[in-house]
Amino acid sequence: MAASSLERAKAAPLAIYLNMNTLKRDPEFLDLLLPHTQNITSLCCIDFLTIEELTQALPNFPKSTPNLQSLDLIKSGHTDWTQTIDPFDFSAHALRKLSLSDIPLYPSFLSLRSLTKLSLLDYGFNLHLDTLLNFLEENHSLESATLTIGFAEPSLCRSSRQTPVGNRLQHLLITYTDAMSARALISGIALRRGAALKIHCHDRTARLANVLSVVSATQLLNLSSPTFMGYRSWPRSIRLHGPDGSFSYESTSKQGDPFEELPLLPLNNIRKLRINCLGSWIPTKFRLSDFPSLQVLAIDGGTSVSLRSTVLPDHTSSPLLKTIAILNCSVTEDFVAKLVQLASDRGNNNSTSLHRVVIVDSKGRLPGVASVERLRKCVPVVEVMQGNELPKGLW
């Protein structure tokens, strides 16, 4: 099959995935591949113990792949690779995507200036932070970066820069297990307004305030409102995104309540709020009164959330709220009755009327016909349907 596919591909661009453990058992595959290496545009190589394994599999790499645009290198997890000699020469390449997992960030990588996407995973990062920051700043085409770094020595994460580096990043994801590395990266990188920042934390005790304690008020405003700020402390996350000042909350457990930390963030501009109740619960600290500009409230129950009417606002809170959308929740008759009362009260008090209610459920757990008809008498648009997605354009 491989021989036939390569023959039919002729000069078409090739995306190649090499597992070194598999190649050791089936080395003849390389005999089929070698005549086509000049056509490789995307290469992913995993489970190799030394760089020599890669250069032996693809002789004269990377010169043998002149059209290479995307490179993923993932070292085997069974070895402590401390090789320091730079085996690569990318001077003739225009790599667009680079992903390294426990691979040294060699000088040849640092010289790349055509990247649009960078992914770096290294829990024993041995370069100084400023070297990495210079790299991010000098790559003017870089749009997206994922940094999962644990500095090998504390001194490596102490930047001598006075201000965060400027860059053209549109998306930045920082994943960490220790707050020291995360703080160094977050405080060293200044994103433009409109860019997206996500912070994934694997420390159950970490709090948003601790992670962002090194960020100035100006940076925090740029990151959170009306742009994008994401925070995840497994198994919970907070994310703000825009440019319209949207907010999404996720939880997979009842451990802690991230809404306790919301006063740290400016919420006045949030116009869309989505709560993903993946752990079958609604956070107790959640208050719609914290979102005075809210226009759209969406609740995704995952599979088993039974909605309580207490999650709904009264007619005085969230005065601009126009749309309530519910996905995969068990909607009780009591909840529908509260919706009807809310819509009626708003209409009678000359406040912004509730304009649209959307109820979607993948298992057909929908309110009865009589309840829906009562709701339609006081809400102009009521949509009730079976499915697993909210209507497009709503969120």
C-alpha positions as CSV (number, residue, x, y, z in Angstrom):
1,M,0.0,0.0,0.0
2,A,2.8,2.4,0.9
3,A,4.6,1.7,-2.4
4,S,1.4,2.2,-4.4
5,S,0.6,5.4,-2.6
6,L,4.0,6.9,-3.1
7,E,4.0,6.0,-6.8
8,R,0.6,7.6,-7.4
9,A,1.6,10.7,-5.4
10,K,4.4,11.5,-7.9
11,A,5.5,15.1,-7.1
12,A,2.6,15.9,-4.8
13,P,3.5,17.3,-1.4
14,L,3.9,14.6,1.2
15,A,3.0,14.6,5.0
16,I,5.2,11.9,6.6
17,Y,4.8,10.4,10.1
18,L,7.7,8.3,11.2
19,N,7.7,6.1,14.4
20,M,11.3,5.0,15.0
21,N,10.3,2.0,16.9
22,T,8.2,0.8,14.0
23,L,10.9,1.6,11.5
24,K,13.3,-0.7,13.4
25,R,10.9,-3.6,12.8
26,D,10.1,-2.5,9.2
27,P,13.2,-0.7,7.8
28,E,12.3,-1.4,4.1
29,F,9.7,1.4,4.3
30,L,12.6,3.9,4.2
31,D,13.8,2.4,0.9
32,L,10.4,3.4,-0.6
33,L,10.4,6.8,1.0
34,L,13.9,8.0,0.2
35,P,13.3,8.8,-3.5
36,H,10.5,11.1,-2.5
37,T,12.1,13.1,0.4
38,Q,12.3,16.2,-1.7
39,N,8.5,16.3,-1.8
40,I,8.1,16.2,2.0
41,T,6.4,19.3,3.3
42,S,5.3,18.0,6.7
43,L,7.4,15.6,8.9
44,C,6.5,14.2,12.3
45,C,9.1,12.0,13.9
46,I,8.5,10.3,17.3
47,D,10.2,7.9,19.7
48,F,13.8,8.3,18.7
49,L,16.5,8.0,21.3
50,T,19.2,10.1,19.5
51,I,19.3,12.6,16.7
52,E,21.5,10.1,14.8
53,E,18.4,7.9,14.3
54,L,16.7,10.7,12.4
55,T,19.7,11.6,10.3
56,Q,20.3,7.9,9.5
57,A,16.7,7.4,8.5
58,L,16.7,10.5,6.3
59,P,20.3,11.0,5.1
60,N,21.5,14.6,4.9
61,F,18.5,15.8,6.8
62,P,17.3,18.6,6.6
63,K,19.0,19.4,3.2
64,S,17.3,16.3,1.8
65,T,13.9,17.9,2.4
66,P,14.2,21.3,0.8
67,N,10.4,21.8,0.7
68,L,9.9,21.1,4.4
69,Q,7.4,23.6,6.0
70,S,6.3,21.7,9.1
71,L,8.5,19.8,11.6
72,D,7.4,17.9,14.7
73,L,10.1,16.1,16.8
74,I,9.1,14.1,19.8
75,K,11.8,12.3,21.8
76,S,11.3,8.9,23.3
77,G,10.3,9.2,26.9
78,H,12.7,6.4,27.9
79,T,15.9,8.3,27.7
80,D,17.6,11.4,29.2
81,W,18.8,13.1,26.0
82,T,21.5,15.7,26.8
83,Q,23.1,16.0,23.4
84,T,24.3,19.6,22.8
85,I,25.8,19.5,19.3
86,D,23.5,21.2,16.8
87,P,22.9,18.7,14.0
88,F,20.6,20.8,11.9
89,D,21.1,23.4,9.2
90,F,17.9,25.2,8.3
91,S,19.5,28.1,6.5
92,A,17.9,27.1,3.2
93,H,14.5,26.4,4.6
94,A,11.4,28.5,5.3
95,L,9.8,26.4,8.1
96,R,6.3,27.6,9.0
97,K,5.6,25.3,11.9
98,L,7.9,23.9,14.5
99,S,6.9,21.6,17.4
100,L,9.6,20.3,19.8
101,S,9.0,17.9,22.6
102,D,12.0,17.5,24.9
103,I,14.3,18.4,22.0
104,P,16.9,21.1,22.6
105,L,16.1,24.5,21.1
106,Y,19.2,24.5,19.0
107,P,20.8,27.7,17.5
108,S,19.6,26.6,14.1
109,F,16.0,26.7,15.4
110,L,16.6,30.1,17.0
111,S,17.7,31.5,13.6
112,L,14.4,30.7,12.0
113,R,12.5,33.8,11.0
114,S,9.6,32.4,8.9
115,L,7.6,30.6,11.6
116,T,3.9,31.1,12.0
117,K,3.4,28.4,14.7
118,L,5.7,27.3,17.5
119,S,5.1,24.5,20.1
120,L,7.7,23.9,22.8
121,L,7.5,21.3,25.5
122,D,10.5,21.0,27.8
123,Y,10.4,20.5,31.6
124,G,14.1,20.9,31.8
125,F,14.5,24.1,29.7
126,N,18.2,25.0,29.8
127,L,18.1,28.3,27.8
128,H,17.8,31.7,29.5
129,L,14.4,33.3,29.3
130,D,15.7,36.3,27.5
131,T,17.0,34.1,24.7
132,L,13.5,32.7,24.2
133,L,11.9,36.2,24.4
134,N,14.3,37.5,21.8
135,F,13.3,34.6,19.6
136,L,9.6,35.4,20.0
137,E,10.2,39.1,19.4
138,E,12.3,38.7,16.2
139,N,9.9,36.3,14.5
140,H,7.5,38.8,13.0
141,S,5.5,36.2,11.2
142,L,4.8,34.2,14.4
143,E,1.1,34.0,15.0
144,S,0.6,31.1,17.4
145,A,2.9,29.8,20.2
146,T,2.4,27.0,22.8
147,L,4.9,27.0,25.6
148,T,5.1,24.2,28.2
149,I,8.3,25.0,30.0
150,G,9.9,24.2,33.3
151,F,13.2,26.0,33.7
152,A,16.0,23.7,34.7
153,E,17.5,26.4,37.0
154,P,15.7,29.3,38.7
155,S,18.3,31.8,37.4
156,L,17.3,31.0,33.8
157,C,13.8,32.5,34.3
158,R,15.0,35.9,35.6
159,S,14.7,38.3,32.7
160,S,17.0,41.3,32.5
161,R,14.4,43.1,30.4
162,Q,12.7,46.1,31.9
163,T,9.5,45.7,29.9
164,P,7.7,42.7,28.2
165,V,8.7,41.9,24.6
166,G,6.5,43.1,21.8
167,N,5.4,40.6,19.2
168,R,2.7,39.8,16.6
169,L,1.3,36.8,18.4
170,Q,-2.4,36.3,18.0
171,H,-2.6,33.2,20.2
172,L,-0.4,32.2,23.1
173,L,-0.9,29.1,25.3
174,I,1.2,28.6,28.4
175,T,0.9,25.3,30.2
176,Y,2.8,24.8,33.4
177,T,3.2,22.8,36.6
178,D,5.1,25.4,38.6
179,A,4.1,29.0,39.0
180,M,7.7,30.3,38.7
181,S,7.9,29.4,35.0
182,A,4.4,30.6,34.2
183,R,5.0,34.0,35.9
184,A,8.3,34.5,34.1
185,L,6.7,33.8,30.7
186,I,3.5,35.8,31.3
187,S,5.3,38.8,32.6
188,G,7.9,38.7,29.8
189,I,5.4,38.6,26.9
190,A,3.2,41.5,26.1
191,L,0.3,40.6,23.7
192,R,-1.4,43.1,21.6
193,R,-5.0,44.0,22.3
194,G,-7.1,41.5,20.4
195,A,-4.6,38.6,20.9
196,A,-5.6,35.4,22.7
197,L,-3.9,34.1,25.9
198,K,-4.7,30.7,27.5
199,I,-3.2,29.6,30.7
200,H,-3.4,25.8,31.5
201,C,-2.3,24.9,35.1
202,H,-1.9,21.4,36.4
203,D,-1.5,22.5,40.0
204,R,-4.8,22.0,41.8
205,T,-3.9,24.6,44.4
206,A,-3.0,27.4,42.0
207,R,-5.2,30.4,41.9
208,L,-5.7,33.0,39.2
209,A,-4.5,35.8,41.4
210,N,-1.2,34.0,42.1
211,V,-0.5,33.3,38.5
212,L,-1.3,36.8,37.3
213,S,0.3,38.6,40.3
214,V,3.3,39.7,38.1
215,V,1.0,41.2,35.4
216,S,0.4,45.0,35.4
217,A,-3.0,46.5,35.4
218,T,-2.5,47.6,31.8
219,Q,-1.4,44.2,30.7
220,L,-4.4,42.6,32.4
221,L,-6.8,44.9,30.7
222,N,-5.2,44.1,27.3
223,L,-5.4,40.3,28.0
224,S,-8.9,40.1,29.5
225,S,-11.2,42.8,28.3
226,P,-12.3,43.1,25.6
227,T,-9.7,40.7,24.2
228,F,-9.1,37.1,25.4
229,M,-7.8,35.7,28.7
230,G,-8.0,32.0,29.5
231,Y,-7.2,30.4,32.8
232,R,-7.3,26.7,33.6
233,S,-6.5,25.1,37.0
234,W,-7.3,21.5,36.4
235,P,-10.0,20.5,36.7
236,R,-11.5,23.9,36.2
237,S,-10.9,26.8,33.9
238,I,-11.8,30.4,33.3
239,R,-11.6,32.0,29.9
240,L,-12.5,35.4,28.5
241,H,-12.6,35.9,24.8
242,G,-13.7,38.5,22.3
243,P,-13.4,41.0,20.7
244,D,-16.9,41.4,22.0
245,G,-16.0,40.6,25.6
246,S,-17.3,37.1,25.8
247,F,-16.8,34.8,28.8
248,S,-16.8,31.0,29.1
249,Y,-16.5,29.0,32.3
250,E,-15.8,25.2,32.5
251,S,-15.8,22.8,35.3
252,T,-15.3,19.1,35.6
253,S,-15.4,18.9,39.3
254,K,-16.9,20.4,42.4
255,Q,-13.5,21.2,43.8
256,G,-13.3,25.0,44.3
257,D,-15.3,27.7,42.6
258,P,-13.4,29.8,40.1
259,F,-16.1,32.5,40.3
260,E,-14.6,33.4,43.6
261,E,-11.7,34.9,41.7
262,L,-13.7,36.9,39.2
263,P,-13.3,40.2,41.0
264,L,-9.7,40.2,39.7
265,L,-11.0,40.5,36.2
266,P,-12.9,43.4,34.6
267,L,-16.4,42.1,33.8
268,N,-18.3,45.2,32.9
269,N,-17.8,44.7,29.2
270,I,-18.8,41.1,29.0
271,R,-21.7,40.7,26.6
272,K,-21.8,36.9,26.2
273,L,-21.5,34.3,29.0
274,R,-21.3,30.6,28.5
275,I,-21.2,28.1,31.4
276,N,-20.1,24.6,30.6
277,C,-21.2,22.5,33.5
278,L,-19.1,19.4,32.7
279,G,-19.2,18.2,36.3
280,S,-23.0,18.3,36.6
281,W,-23.1,21.4,38.7
282,I,-23.7,25.2,38.6
283,P,-21.0,27.1,40.5
284,T,-22.4,28.6,43.7
285,K,-20.5,31.8,43.5
286,F,-21.9,32.7,40.1
287,R,-24.0,35.9,40.1
288,L,-25.4,37.5,36.9
289,S,-25.3,40.8,38.7
290,D,-21.5,40.7,38.1
291,F,-22.2,41.1,34.4
292,P,-24.1,44.3,33.9
293,S,-23.6,44.4,30.1
294,L,-24.7,40.8,29.6
295,Q,-26.8,40.2,26.5
296,V,-26.5,36.4,25.9
297,L,-26.5,33.7,28.6
298,A,-25.7,30.1,27.5
299,I,-25.6,27.1,29.7
300,D,-24.2,23.8,28.5
301,G,-25.1,21.0,30.9
302,G,-22.9,18.3,29.3
303,T,-25.1,15.3,30.0
304,S,-26.8,15.4,33.4
305,V,-27.3,18.9,34.8
306,S,-30.7,19.5,36.1
307,L,-31.3,23.3,35.9
308,R,-32.4,25.2,38.9
309,S,-34.4,28.3,38.5
310,T,-32.0,30.1,40.8
311,V,-29.5,30.4,38.0
312,L,-31.9,32.8,36.2
313,P,-31.7,36.6,36.8
314,D,-34.5,38.6,38.2
315,H,-36.0,41.4,36.2
316,T,-33.6,44.0,37.8
317,S,-30.3,42.2,37.3
318,S,-28.5,42.0,33.9
319,P,-30.9,44.5,32.4
320,L,-29.6,44.1,28.9
321,L,-30.1,40.3,28.8
322,K,-31.9,39.4,25.6
323,T,-31.1,35.8,24.9
324,I,-31.1,32.6,27.1
325,A,-29.8,29.4,25.5
326,I,-29.8,26.0,27.2
327,L,-27.9,22.9,25.8
328,N,-28.1,19.4,27.1
329,C,-29.8,20.2,30.4
330,S,-32.7,18.6,32.1
331,V,-35.2,21.6,31.8
332,T,-37.8,21.2,34.6
333,E,-41.3,22.7,34.5
334,D,-40.3,24.9,37.4
335,F,-37.4,26.3,35.3
336,V,-39.8,27.1,32.4
337,A,-42.2,28.7,34.8
338,K,-39.5,31.0,36.1
339,L,-38.6,31.9,32.5
340,V,-42.2,32.8,31.8
341,Q,-42.3,34.9,35.0
342,L,-39.0,36.6,34.1
343,A,-40.2,37.5,30.6
344,S,-43.5,38.8,31.9
345,D,-41.9,40.9,34.7
346,R,-39.4,42.5,32.2
347,G,-42.2,43.4,29.8
348,N,-44.3,44.9,32.6
349,N,-41.4,46.9,34.0
350,N,-40.3,48.6,30.8
351,S,-36.9,47.0,31.0
352,T,-35.1,45.3,28.1
353,S,-37.4,42.4,27.1
354,L,-36.3,38.8,26.9
355,H,-36.2,38.4,23.2
356,R,-35.1,34.8,22.5
357,V,-35.0,31.5,24.3
358,V,-33.3,28.4,22.8
359,I,-33.5,24.9,24.3
360,V,-31.5,22.1,22.7
361,D,-31.1,18.6,24.0
362,S,-29.4,15.6,22.4
363,K,-31.5,13.1,24.4
364,G,-34.9,14.6,23.7
365,R,-35.4,15.9,27.3
366,L,-37.4,18.9,26.2
367,P,-40.2,20.7,28.0
368,G,-43.8,19.8,27.3
369,V,-45.9,21.5,24.6
370,A,-48.0,23.4,27.1
371,S,-45.0,24.9,28.8
372,V,-43.5,25.9,25.5
373,E,-46.7,27.6,24.4
374,R,-46.9,29.6,27.7
375,L,-43.3,30.7,27.0
376,R,-44.1,31.7,23.4
377,K,-46.8,34.1,24.7
378,C,-44.3,36.4,26.3
379,V,-41.0,35.7,24.4
380,P,-41.0,36.6,20.6
381,V,-38.6,33.8,19.6
382,V,-38.7,30.4,21.3
383,E,-36.7,27.6,19.7
384,V,-37.0,24.0,21.1
385,M,-35.2,21.2,19.2
386,Q,-33.3,18.0,19.6
387,G,-29.6,18.1,18.8
388,N,-26.1,18.6,20.3
389,E,-25.2,22.1,19.2
390,L,-26.5,25.6,19.8
391,P,-27.6,27.4,16.7
392,K,-24.8,29.0,14.7
393,G,-24.3,32.7,15.3
394,L,-25.5,32.5,18.8
395,W,-22.2,31.8,20.3
